[in-house]
Amino acid sequence: MNQLFSYGTLQQAEVQIATFGRRLESRAAQLPGFRLALLEIRDAEVVRLSGKTHHPIITRSGDPRDVVDGVVLRVTDAELAQADAYEVGDYHRVLAPLAGGGEAWVYVARDSGA
């Protein structure tokens, strides 16, 4: 199983069911060294699934005092690929350290240098 940190729409039950066919196991977590912003979504299918025209997006700040709250989702390799397909091109997936130890995959702004 993989750990996937979510700070946005992948936490929504309806998005999980539409994307993965099930509700995912999760636990609260924090990601230090990143800042949160909003991104306008132009993909009609993603807007339909999430019900939102703007989604959160994070960029690496490098400042450990910056912390993004979210959850860690447990996903299979196939579900990680499904999450990749759900995310629009403005995001890309990187491995990042979690507060308190361990690491998880997370979707960050493509132009963030992360």
Secondary structure, DSSP 8 states (H G I E B T S, - for coil): -EEEEESSGGGSHHHHHHHHSS---EEEEEEETEEEEEEE---HHHHHHHS-SEEEEEEE---TT-EEEEEEEEE-HHHHHHHHHHS-TTEEEEEEE-TTS-EEEEEEEGGG--
